[in-house]
Amino acid sequence: MDPLLQYSFRRIAELERLLLVDVPETVWPAEVGLVYAQVESAGELPAHHQRRLKFHINRMWLEKMPVPAIVTAARSLAAAMEKYA
């Protein structure tokens, strides 16, 4: 197989693992809920994707990203996760 194609497959798999991290049931801070509520399509995602989305929102919150940027990123993540539903 072409080395560039192999690299591309490995990179895609790595990015999927980052997006589709395994997240156990947990209690999220209220701030996560506030941002999550602003993602219109979040409630339509399967439960495991909802947990993953909350995980990513929490991570961005802890990294002190501005709330509008978190909302924008969360909406983008939710749209990407819909493809894996």
LUMZAMI-775992 format. One record per atom (N, C-alpha, C, O, CB): residue number from 1; x, y, z; chain; atom name. Coordinates in steps of 0.2 Angstrom, whole numbers, plus 5000, padded with zeros to 4 digits. Glycine has a CB too. Layout:
{atom NUM, {X, Y, Z}, "A", "CA"}
...
! end
This chain:
{atom 1, {5004, 4994, 5000}, "A", "N"}
{atom 1, {5000, 5000, 5000}, "A", "CA"}
{atom 1, {5005, 5006, 5000}, "A", "C"}
{atom 1, {5010, 5006, 5003}, "A", "O"}
{atom 1, {4995, 5000, 5006}, "A", "CB"}
{atom 2, {5002, 5011, 4997}, "A", "N"}
{atom 2, {5006, 5018, 4996}, "A", "CA"}
{atom 2, {5007, 5020, 5003}, "A", "C"}
{atom 2, {5002, 5021, 5007}, "A", "O"}
{atom 2, {5002, 5023, 4992}, "A", "CB"}
{atom 3, {5013, 5022, 5005}, "A", "N"}
{atom 3, {5015, 5025, 5012}, "A", "CA"}
{atom 3, {5010, 5031, 5013}, "A", "C"}
{atom 3, {5008, 5032, 5019}, "A", "O"}
{atom 3, {5022, 5027, 5012}, "A", "CB"}
{atom 4, {5009, 5036, 5008}, "A", "N"}
{atom 4, {5005, 5041, 5010}, "A", "CA"}
{atom 4, {4998, 5039, 5012}, "A", "C"}
{atom 4, {4994, 5042, 5016}, "A", "O"}
{atom 4, {5005, 5046, 5004}, "A", "CB"}
{atom 5, {4995, 5034, 5008}, "A", "N"}
{atom 5, {4988, 5032, 5010}, "A", "CA"}
{atom 5, {4988, 5029, 5017}, "A", "C"}
{atom 5, {4983, 5029, 5020}, "A", "O"}
{atom 5, {4986, 5027, 5004}, "A", "CB"}
{atom 6, {4993, 5025, 5018}, "A", "N"}
{atom 6, {4994, 5022, 5025}, "A", "CA"}
{atom 6, {4994, 5027, 5030}, "A", "C"}
{atom 6, {4990, 5027, 5036}, "A", "O"}
{atom 6, {5000, 5017, 5026}, "A", "CB"}
{atom 7, {4998, 5032, 5029}, "A", "N"}
{atom 7, {4998, 5038, 5034}, "A", "CA"}
{atom 7, {4991, 5041, 5035}, "A", "C"}
{atom 7, {4989, 5043, 5040}, "A", "O"}
{atom 7, {5003, 5043, 5032}, "A", "CB"}
{atom 8, {4988, 5042, 5029}, "A", "N"}
{atom 8, {4981, 5045, 5029}, "A", "CA"}
{atom 8, {4976, 5041, 5033}, "A", "C"}
{atom 8, {4972, 5044, 5037}, "A", "O"}
{atom 8, {4978, 5046, 5022}, "A", "CB"}
{atom 9, {4976, 5034, 5032}, "A", "N"}
{atom 9, {4972, 5030, 5036}, "A", "CA"}
{atom 9, {4973, 5030, 5044}, "A", "C"}
{atom 9, {4969, 5031, 5048}, "A", "O"}
{atom 9, {4973, 5023, 5034}, "A", "CB"}
{atom 10, {4980, 5030, 5045}, "A", "N"}
{atom 10, {4982, 5031, 5053}, "A", "CA"}
{atom 10, {4979, 5037, 5056}, "A", "C"}
{atom 10, {4977, 5038, 5061}, "A", "O"}
{atom 10, {4989, 5030, 5053}, "A", "CB"}
{atom 11, {4980, 5043, 5052}, "A", "N"}
{atom 11, {4978, 5049, 5054}, "A", "CA"}
{atom 11, {4971, 5050, 5055}, "A", "C"}
{atom 11, {4968, 5053, 5060}, "A", "O"}
{atom 11, {4981, 5055, 5049}, "A", "CB"}
{atom 12, {4967, 5047, 5051}, "A", "N"}
{atom 12, {4960, 5047, 5051}, "A", "CA"}
{atom 12, {4958, 5043, 5057}, "A", "C"}
{atom 12, {4953, 5045, 5061}, "A", "O"}
{atom 12, {4956, 5044, 5045}, "A", "CB"}
{atom 13, {4961, 5037, 5058}, "A", "N"}
{atom 13, {4959, 5033, 5064}, "A", "CA"}
{atom 13, {4961, 5037, 5071}, "A", "C"}
{atom 13, {4957, 5037, 5076}, "A", "O"}
{atom 13, {4963, 5027, 5064}, "A", "CB"}
{atom 14, {4966, 5041, 5071}, "A", "N"}
{atom 14, {4968, 5044, 5077}, "A", "CA"}
{atom 14, {4963, 5050, 5078}, "A", "C"}
{atom 14, {4961, 5051, 5084}, "A", "O"}
{atom 14, {4975, 5047, 5076}, "A", "CB"}
{atom 15, {4961, 5053, 5073}, "A", "N"}
{atom 15, {4956, 5059, 5074}, "A", "CA"}
{atom 15, {4950, 5056, 5076}, "A", "C"}
{atom 15, {4946, 5059, 5080}, "A", "O"}
{atom 15, {4955, 5063, 5067}, "A", "CB"}
{atom 16, {4948, 5050, 5074}, "A", "N"}
{atom 16, {4941, 5047, 5076}, "A", "CA"}
{atom 16, {4942, 5046, 5083}, "A", "C"}
{atom 16, {4937, 5046, 5087}, "A", "O"}
{atom 16, {4940, 5041, 5072}, "A", "CB"}
{atom 17, {4947, 5043, 5085}, "A", "N"}
{atom 17, {4948, 5041, 5093}, "A", "CA"}
{atom 17, {4948, 5048, 5097}, "A", "C"}
{atom 17, {4945, 5047, 5102}, "A", "O"}
{atom 17, {4955, 5038, 5094}, "A", "CB"}
{atom 18, {4950, 5053, 5095}, "A", "N"}
{atom 18, {4950, 5059, 5098}, "A", "CA"}
{atom 18, {4943, 5062, 5099}, "A", "C"}
{atom 18, {4940, 5064, 5104}, "A", "O"}
{atom 18, {4954, 5065, 5095}, "A", "CB"}
{atom 19, {4939, 5061, 5093}, "A", "N"}
{atom 19, {4932, 5064, 5093}, "A", "CA"}
{atom 19, {4928, 5059, 5097}, "A", "C"}
{atom 19, {4923, 5061, 5100}, "A", "O"}
{atom 19, {4930, 5064, 5086}, "A", "CB"}
{atom 20, {4929, 5052, 5096}, "A", "N"}
{atom 20, {4924, 5047, 5099}, "A", "CA"}
{atom 20, {4927, 5044, 5105}, "A", "C"}
{atom 20, {4927, 5038, 5106}, "A", "O"}
{atom 20, {4923, 5042, 5093}, "A", "CB"}
{atom 21, {4930, 5048, 5109}, "A", "N"}
{atom 21, {4933, 5046, 5116}, "A", "CA"}
{atom 21, {4927, 5042, 5120}, "A", "C"}
{atom 21, {4922, 5044, 5120}, "A", "O"}
{atom 21, {4936, 5052, 5120}, "A", "CB"}
{atom 22, {4929, 5037, 5123}, "A", "N"}
{atom 22, {4925, 5033, 5128}, "A", "CA"}
{atom 22, {4924, 5037, 5134}, "A", "C"}
{atom 22, {4929, 5038, 5138}, "A", "O"}
{atom 22, {4928, 5026, 5129}, "A", "CB"}
{atom 23, {4918, 5039, 5135}, "A", "N"}
{atom 23, {4916, 5043, 5141}, "A", "CA"}
{atom 23, {4911, 5040, 5146}, "A", "C"}
{atom 23, {4906, 5038, 5143}, "A", "O"}
{atom 23, {4914, 5050, 5139}, "A", "CB"}
{atom 24, {4913, 5038, 5152}, "A", "N"}
{atom 24, {4908, 5035, 5156}, "A", "CA"}
{atom 24, {4903, 5040, 5159}, "A", "C"}
{atom 24, {4903, 5046, 5158}, "A", "O"}
{atom 24, {4911, 5032, 5162}, "A", "CB"}
{atom 25, {4897, 5037, 5162}, "A", "N"}
{atom 25, {4892, 5042, 5165}, "A", "CA"}
{atom 25, {4896, 5046, 5170}, "A", "C"}
{atom 25, {4899, 5043, 5174}, "A", "O"}
{atom 25, {4886, 5037, 5167}, "A", "CB"}
{atom 26, {4894, 5052, 5170}, "A", "N"}
{atom 26, {4897, 5056, 5175}, "A", "CA"}
{atom 26, {4892, 5062, 5176}, "A", "C"}
{atom 26, {4888, 5063, 5173}, "A", "O"}
{atom 26, {4904, 5059, 5173}, "A", "CB"}
{atom 27, {4893, 5066, 5182}, "A", "N"}
{atom 27, {4890, 5072, 5183}, "A", "CA"}
{atom 27, {4894, 5078, 5181}, "A", "C"}
{atom 27, {4900, 5079, 5183}, "A", "O"}
{atom 27, {4888, 5073, 5191}, "A", "CB"}
{atom 28, {4891, 5082, 5176}, "A", "N"}
{atom 28, {4895, 5088, 5173}, "A", "CA"}
{atom 28, {4894, 5094, 5177}, "A", "C"}
{atom 28, {4888, 5095, 5180}, "A", "O"}
{atom 28, {4893, 5088, 5166}, "A", "CB"}
{atom 29, {4899, 5099, 5177}, "A", "N"}
{atom 29, {4897, 5105, 5180}, "A", "CA"}
{atom 29, {4892, 5109, 5177}, "A", "C"}
{atom 29, {4890, 5107, 5171}, "A", "O"}
{atom 29, {4904, 5109, 5180}, "A", "CB"}
{atom 30, {4889, 5113, 5180}, "A", "N"}
{atom 30, {4883, 5117, 5178}, "A", "CA"}
{atom 30, {4885, 5121, 5171}, "A", "C"}
{atom 30, {4881, 5122, 5167}, "A", "O"}
{atom 30, {4880, 5122, 5183}, "A", "CB"}
{atom 31, {4891, 5123, 5171}, "A", "N"}
{atom 31, {4893, 5127, 5165}, "A", "CA"}
{atom 31, {4893, 5123, 5159}, "A", "C"}
{atom 31, {4891, 5125, 5153}, "A", "O"}
{atom 31, {4900, 5129, 5166}, "A", "CB"}
{atom 32, {4894, 5116, 5159}, "A", "N"}
{atom 32, {4894, 5112, 5154}, "A", "CA"}
{atom 32, {4887, 5111, 5151}, "A", "C"}
{atom 32, {4885, 5111, 5145}, "A", "O"}
{atom 32, {4897, 5105, 5155}, "A", "CB"}
{atom 33, {4882, 5111, 5156}, "A", "N"}
{atom 33, {4875, 5111, 5154}, "A", "CA"}
{atom 33, {4873, 5117, 5151}, "A", "C"}
{atom 33, {4868, 5117, 5146}, "A", "O"}
{atom 33, {4871, 5110, 5160}, "A", "CB"}
{atom 34, {4875, 5123, 5153}, "A", "N"}
{atom 34, {4873, 5129, 5150}, "A", "CA"}
{atom 34, {4875, 5129, 5142}, "A", "C"}
{atom 34, {4872, 5131, 5138}, "A", "O"}
{atom 34, {4876, 5135, 5154}, "A", "CB"}
{atom 35, {4881, 5127, 5141}, "A", "N"}
{atom 35, {4884, 5127, 5134}, "A", "CA"}
{atom 35, {4880, 5122, 5130}, "A", "C"}
{atom 35, {4878, 5123, 5125}, "A", "O"}
{atom 35, {4892, 5126, 5134}, "A", "CB"}
{atom 36, {4880, 5116, 5133}, "A", "N"}
{atom 36, {4876, 5110, 5130}, "A", "CA"}
{atom 36, {4869, 5112, 5128}, "A", "C"}
{atom 36, {4867, 5110, 5122}, "A", "O"}
{atom 36, {4876, 5104, 5135}, "A", "CB"}
{atom 37, {4866, 5116, 5132}, "A", "N"}
{atom 37, {4859, 5118, 5130}, "A", "CA"}
{atom 37, {4859, 5123, 5124}, "A", "C"}
{atom 37, {4853, 5123, 5121}, "A", "O"}
{atom 37, {4856, 5122, 5136}, "A", "CB"}
{atom 38, {4864, 5126, 5122}, "A", "N"}
{atom 38, {4864, 5130, 5116}, "A", "CA"}
{atom 38, {4866, 5126, 5110}, "A", "C"}
{atom 38, {4866, 5129, 5105}, "A", "O"}
{atom 38, {4870, 5135, 5118}, "A", "CB"}
{atom 39, {4867, 5120, 5110}, "A", "N"}
{atom 39, {4868, 5116, 5104}, "A", "CA"}
{atom 39, {4862, 5113, 5103}, "A", "C"}
{atom 39, {4860, 5108, 5106}, "A", "O"}
{atom 39, {4874, 5110, 5106}, "A", "CB"}
{atom 40, {4859, 5115, 5098}, "A", "N"}
{atom 40, {4852, 5113, 5096}, "A", "CA"}
{atom 40, {4851, 5106, 5094}, "A", "C"}
{atom 40, {4846, 5103, 5096}, "A", "O"}
{atom 40, {4849, 5117, 5090}, "A", "CB"}
{atom 41, {4856, 5103, 5091}, "A", "N"}
{atom 41, {4855, 5096, 5089}, "A", "CA"}
{atom 41, {4858, 5091, 5094}, "A", "C"}
{atom 41, {4857, 5085, 5093}, "A", "O"}
{atom 41, {4858, 5095, 5082}, "A", "CB"}
{atom 42, {4860, 5093, 5099}, "A", "N"}
{atom 42, {4863, 5089, 5104}, "A", "CA"}
{atom 42, {4858, 5084, 5107}, "A", "C"}
{atom 42, {4860, 5078, 5108}, "A", "O"}
{atom 42, {4866, 5093, 5110}, "A", "CB"}
{atom 43, {4852, 5085, 5108}, "A", "N"}
{atom 43, {4847, 5081, 5111}, "A", "CA"}
{atom 43, {4845, 5075, 5107}, "A", "C"}
{atom 43, {4843, 5070, 5109}, "A", "O"}
{atom 43, {4841, 5085, 5113}, "A", "CB"}
{atom 44, {4847, 5076, 5100}, "A", "N"}
{atom 44, {4845, 5071, 5095}, "A", "CA"}
{atom 44, {4851, 5066, 5094}, "A", "C"}
{atom 44, {4850, 5060, 5091}, "A", "O"}
{atom 44, {4844, 5074, 5088}, "A", "CB"}
{atom 45, {4857, 5067, 5097}, "A", "N"}
{atom 45, {4862, 5062, 5097}, "A", "CA"}
{atom 45, {4861, 5056, 5102}, "A", "C"}
{atom 45, {4857, 5057, 5107}, "A", "O"}
{atom 45, {4869, 5066, 5099}, "A", "CB"}
{atom 46, {4864, 5050, 5100}, "A", "N"}
{atom 46, {4863, 5045, 5105}, "A", "CA"}
{atom 46, {4867, 5047, 5111}, "A", "C"}
{atom 46, {4871, 5051, 5111}, "A", "O"}
{atom 46, {4867, 5038, 5101}, "A", "CB"}
{atom 47, {4865, 5043, 5116}, "A", "N"}
{atom 47, {4867, 5045, 5123}, "A", "CA"}
{atom 47, {4875, 5045, 5123}, "A", "C"}
{atom 47, {4878, 5049, 5127}, "A", "O"}
{atom 47, {4865, 5040, 5128}, "A", "CB"}
{atom 48, {4878, 5040, 5120}, "A", "N"}
{atom 48, {4886, 5040, 5121}, "A", "CA"}
{atom 48, {4889, 5046, 5117}, "A", "C"}
{atom 48, {4894, 5048, 5119}, "A", "O"}
{atom 48, {4888, 5033, 5117}, "A", "CB"}
{atom 49, {4886, 5048, 5112}, "A", "N"}
{atom 49, {4888, 5054, 5109}, "A", "CA"}
{atom 49, {4887, 5061, 5113}, "A", "C"}
{atom 49, {4891, 5065, 5113}, "A", "O"}
{atom 49, {4885, 5055, 5102}, "A", "CB"}
{atom 50, {4881, 5061, 5116}, "A", "N"}
{atom 50, {4880, 5066, 5121}, "A", "CA"}
{atom 50, {4885, 5067, 5126}, "A", "C"}
{atom 50, {4887, 5072, 5128}, "A", "O"}
{atom 50, {4873, 5065, 5124}, "A", "CB"}
{atom 51, {4887, 5061, 5129}, "A", "N"}
{atom 51, {4892, 5061, 5134}, "A", "CA"}
{atom 51, {4899, 5063, 5131}, "A", "C"}
{atom 51, {4902, 5067, 5135}, "A", "O"}
{atom 51, {4893, 5054, 5137}, "A", "CB"}
{atom 52, {4900, 5061, 5125}, "A", "N"}
{atom 52, {4907, 5063, 5122}, "A", "CA"}
{atom 52, {4906, 5071, 5121}, "A", "C"}
{atom 52, {4911, 5074, 5122}, "A", "O"}
{atom 52, {4908, 5060, 5115}, "A", "CB"}
{atom 53, {4901, 5074, 5119}, "A", "N"}
{atom 53, {4900, 5081, 5117}, "A", "CA"}
{atom 53, {4901, 5085, 5124}, "A", "C"}
{atom 53, {4905, 5090, 5124}, "A", "O"}
{atom 53, {4893, 5082, 5114}, "A", "CB"}
{atom 54, {4898, 5082, 5129}, "A", "N"}
{atom 54, {4899, 5085, 5136}, "A", "CA"}
{atom 54, {4906, 5085, 5138}, "A", "C"}
{atom 54, {4909, 5090, 5141}, "A", "O"}
{atom 54, {4894, 5082, 5141}, "A", "CB"}
{atom 55, {4909, 5080, 5137}, "A", "N"}
{atom 55, {4917, 5079, 5138}, "A", "CA"}
{atom 55, {4921, 5084, 5135}, "A", "C"}
{atom 55, {4925, 5088, 5138}, "A", "O"}
{atom 55, {4919, 5072, 5137}, "A", "CB"}
{atom 56, {4919, 5085, 5129}, "A", "N"}
{atom 56, {4923, 5090, 5125}, "A", "CA"}
{atom 56, {4922, 5097, 5127}, "A", "C"}
{atom 56, {4926, 5102, 5127}, "A", "O"}
{atom 56, {4922, 5089, 5117}, "A", "CB"}
{atom 57, {4915, 5099, 5129}, "A", "N"}
{atom 57, {4913, 5105, 5131}, "A", "CA"}
{atom 57, {4917, 5106, 5138}, "A", "C"}
{atom 57, {4920, 5112, 5139}, "A", "O"}
{atom 57, {4906, 5106, 5132}, "A", "CB"}
{atom 58, {4917, 5101, 5142}, "A", "N"}
{atom 58, {4920, 5102, 5149}, "A", "CA"}
{atom 58, {4928, 5103, 5148}, "A", "C"}
{atom 58, {4931, 5108, 5151}, "A", "O"}
{atom 58, {4919, 5096, 5153}, "A", "CB"}
{atom 59, {4931, 5100, 5143}, "A", "N"}
{atom 59, {4938, 5101, 5142}, "A", "CA"}
{atom 59, {4940, 5108, 5139}, "A", "C"}
{atom 59, {4944, 5111, 5142}, "A", "O"}
{atom 59, {4941, 5096, 5137}, "A", "CB"}
{atom 60, {4935, 5110, 5135}, "A", "N"}
{atom 60, {4936, 5117, 5132}, "A", "CA"}
{atom 60, {4935, 5122, 5138}, "A", "C"}
{atom 60, {4939, 5127, 5138}, "A", "O"}
{atom 60, {4932, 5119, 5126}, "A", "CB"}
{atom 61, {4930, 5121, 5142}, "A", "N"}
{atom 61, {4929, 5125, 5148}, "A", "CA"}
{atom 61, {4935, 5126, 5152}, "A", "C"}
{atom 61, {4937, 5131, 5155}, "A", "O"}
{atom 61, {4923, 5123, 5152}, "A", "CB"}
{atom 62, {4938, 5120, 5154}, "A", "N"}
{atom 62, {4944, 5120, 5158}, "A", "CA"}
{atom 62, {4950, 5123, 5155}, "A", "C"}
{atom 62, {4954, 5125, 5159}, "A", "O"}
{atom 62, {4945, 5112, 5160}, "A", "CB"}
{atom 63, {4950, 5123, 5149}, "A", "N"}
{atom 63, {4956, 5126, 5145}, "A", "CA"}
{atom 63, {4954, 5134, 5145}, "A", "C"}
{atom 63, {4958, 5138, 5142}, "A", "O"}
{atom 63, {4957, 5123, 5138}, "A", "CB"}
{atom 64, {4949, 5136, 5147}, "A", "N"}
{atom 64, {4947, 5143, 5148}, "A", "CA"}
{atom 64, {4946, 5146, 5141}, "A", "C"}
{atom 64, {4948, 5152, 5140}, "A", "O"}
{atom 64, {4952, 5147, 5152}, "A", "CB"}
{atom 65, {4943, 5143, 5136}, "A", "N"}
{atom 65, {4941, 5145, 5130}, "A", "CA"}
{atom 65, {4935, 5150, 5131}, "A", "C"}
{atom 65, {4931, 5149, 5136}, "A", "O"}
{atom 65, {4939, 5140, 5125}, "A", "CB"}
{atom 66, {4934, 5155, 5127}, "A", "N"}
{atom 66, {4928, 5160, 5128}, "A", "CA"}
{atom 66, {4922, 5156, 5126}, "A", "C"}
{atom 66, {4922, 5151, 5122}, "A", "O"}
{atom 66, {4929, 5166, 5123}, "A", "CB"}
{atom 67, {4917, 5157, 5130}, "A", "N"}
{atom 67, {4910, 5153, 5129}, "A", "CA"}
{atom 67, {4908, 5153, 5122}, "A", "C"}
{atom 67, {4906, 5148, 5119}, "A", "O"}
{atom 67, {4905, 5156, 5134}, "A", "CB"}
{atom 68, {4908, 5159, 5118}, "A", "N"}
{atom 68, {4905, 5159, 5111}, "A", "CA"}
{atom 68, {4909, 5154, 5107}, "A", "C"}
{atom 68, {4907, 5151, 5103}, "A", "O"}
{atom 68, {4906, 5166, 5108}, "A", "CB"}
{atom 69, {4916, 5154, 5108}, "A", "N"}
{atom 69, {4920, 5149, 5104}, "A", "CA"}
{atom 69, {4918, 5142, 5106}, "A", "C"}
{atom 69, {4918, 5137, 5102}, "A", "O"}
{atom 69, {4928, 5150, 5106}, "A", "CB"}
{atom 70, {4917, 5140, 5113}, "A", "N"}
{atom 70, {4915, 5134, 5115}, "A", "CA"}
{atom 70, {4908, 5132, 5111}, "A", "C"}
{atom 70, {4908, 5126, 5109}, "A", "O"}
{atom 70, {4914, 5133, 5122}, "A", "CB"}
{atom 71, {4904, 5136, 5111}, "A", "N"}
{atom 71, {4897, 5135, 5108}, "A", "CA"}
{atom 71, {4898, 5133, 5101}, "A", "C"}
{atom 71, {4895, 5128, 5098}, "A", "O"}
{atom 71, {4892, 5141, 5109}, "A", "CB"}
{atom 72, {4902, 5137, 5097}, "A", "N"}
{atom 72, {4903, 5136, 5090}, "A", "CA"}
{atom 72, {4907, 5129, 5089}, "A", "C"}
{atom 72, {4905, 5126, 5085}, "A", "O"}
{atom 72, {4908, 5142, 5087}, "A", "CB"}
{atom 73, {4912, 5128, 5093}, "A", "N"}
{atom 73, {4915, 5121, 5092}, "A", "CA"}
{atom 73, {4910, 5116, 5094}, "A", "C"}
{atom 73, {4911, 5110, 5091}, "A", "O"}
{atom 73, {4921, 5121, 5097}, "A", "CB"}
{atom 74, {4906, 5116, 5099}, "A", "N"}
{atom 74, {4902, 5111, 5101}, "A", "CA"}
{atom 74, {4897, 5110, 5096}, "A", "C"}
{atom 74, {4895, 5104, 5095}, "A", "O"}
{atom 74, {4898, 5113, 5108}, "A", "CB"}
{atom 75, {4894, 5115, 5093}, "A", "N"}
{atom 75, {4890, 5114, 5087}, "A", "CA"}
{atom 75, {4893, 5110, 5081}, "A", "C"}
{atom 75, {4890, 5106, 5078}, "A", "O"}
{atom 75, {4887, 5121, 5084}, "A", "CB"}
{atom 76, {4899, 5112, 5080}, "A", "N"}
{atom 76, {4903, 5108, 5075}, "A", "CA"}
{atom 76, {4904, 5101, 5076}, "A", "C"}
{atom 76, {4903, 5097, 5072}, "A", "O"}
{atom 76, {4910, 5112, 5073}, "A", "CB"}
{atom 77, {4906, 5100, 5083}, "A", "N"}
{atom 77, {4907, 5093, 5085}, "A", "CA"}
{atom 77, {4900, 5089, 5085}, "A", "C"}
{atom 77, {4900, 5083, 5082}, "A", "O"}
{atom 77, {4909, 5093, 5092}, "A", "CB"}
{atom 78, {4895, 5092, 5087}, "A", "N"}
{atom 78, {4888, 5089, 5086}, "A", "CA"}
{atom 78, {4887, 5087, 5079}, "A", "C"}
{atom 78, {4884, 5081, 5078}, "A", "O"}
{atom 78, {4883, 5093, 5089}, "A", "CB"}
{atom 79, {4888, 5091, 5074}, "A", "N"}
{atom 79, {4887, 5090, 5067}, "A", "CA"}
{atom 79, {4891, 5084, 5065}, "A", "C"}
{atom 79, {4888, 5080, 5061}, "A", "O"}
{atom 79, {4888, 5096, 5063}, "A", "CB"}
{atom 80, {4897, 5084, 5067}, "A", "N"}
{atom 80, {4902, 5078, 5065}, "A", "CA"}
{atom 80, {4899, 5072, 5068}, "A", "C"}
{atom 80, {4900, 5067, 5065}, "A", "O"}
{atom 80, {4909, 5080, 5067}, "A", "CB"}
{atom 81, {4897, 5072, 5074}, "A", "N"}
{atom 81, {4895, 5066, 5078}, "A", "CA"}
{atom 81, {4889, 5063, 5075}, "A", "C"}
{atom 81, {4887, 5057, 5075}, "A", "O"}
{atom 81, {4894, 5068, 5085}, "A", "CB"}
{atom 82, {4884, 5067, 5072}, "A", "N"}
{atom 82, {4878, 5065, 5069}, "A", "CA"}
{atom 82, {4880, 5060, 5063}, "A", "C"}
{atom 82, {4876, 5055, 5062}, "A", "O"}
{atom 82, {4874, 5071, 5066}, "A", "CB"}
{atom 83, {4886, 5061, 5060}, "A", "N"}
{atom 83, {4888, 5056, 5055}, "A", "CA"}
{atom 83, {4890, 5049, 5057}, "A", "C"}
{atom 83, {4890, 5044, 5054}, "A", "O"}
{atom 83, {4894, 5059, 5051}, "A", "CB"}
{atom 84, {4891, 5049, 5064}, "A", "N"}
{atom 84, {4893, 5043, 5067}, "A", "CA"}
{atom 84, {4888, 5040, 5071}, "A", "C"}
{atom 84, {4889, 5035, 5075}, "A", "O"}
{atom 84, {4899, 5044, 5072}, "A", "CB"}
{atom 85, {4882, 5043, 5071}, "A", "N"}
{atom 85, {4876, 5040, 5075}, "A", "CA"}
{atom 85, {4874, 5034, 5073}, "A", "C"}
{atom 85, {4869, 5031, 5076}, "A", "O"}
{atom 85, {4871, 5045, 5075}, "A", "CB"}
! end
